[in-house]
Amino acid sequence: MLRGSIYFDYASQVPDFVTDMKARLAEGRTKYREDITDGLEKAPGELIRLLKGENFGKKIIRVSPDPMAIK
C-alpha cells in the first residue's frame, strides 16, 4: 500500500521542529544555501534556470533591500 503525506499531516509538530531547527542552525549542525538574484525583471529567466535544475539551494528573487539590514 502506498501512502502520501502533506504538511498538514504534521502541523502539530511544527513548533517543535522550529525550536529544534533554530538550535541546529545556531550551532552550525545544519547548513543551507540560498541562490539570490536581485531584480524582479530577472525572475522569468531565473524560473527557467530553476526548472532546468541550474540553481542551488533556496531560490530567492530579491525585489528590494532587506529592511532589517538597514541601520
VOGUBA-410743 format. One record per residue (C-alpha): x, y, z. Coordinates in steps of 0.2 Angstrom, whole numbers, plus 5000, padded with zeros to 4 digits. Layout:
REM residues N
XYZ/...
END
This chain:
REM residues 71
500050005000/500650174995/500350325007/500750505004/500850645016/500750835016/501250975028/499550975037/499850795042/501250865054/500651035058/500550995076/502450965076/502951125068/503351225084/504551085090/505351075073/505651265073/506351265090/507551125085/508051195069/508451365076/509651275088/510451175074/510751325063/511451425078/512651285082/513151255064/512451075064/511351115049/511851225034/510851295020/511251385004/510251524996/510351564977/509951754977/509651864962/509252044963/507852124952/506152064948/506452094930/507651944931/506351824938/505751744922/507551694917/507851634935/506251524934/506851444919/508551414927/507651334942/506551224931/508151164922/508951124939/510351254937/510051334954/510751284971/509851294987/508351404990/508051514976/507651694981/507251844970/507652004980/506552144974/507052274987/508452295000/508252195016/507452325029/508252235043/509952265036/509752455035/510552535051/
END
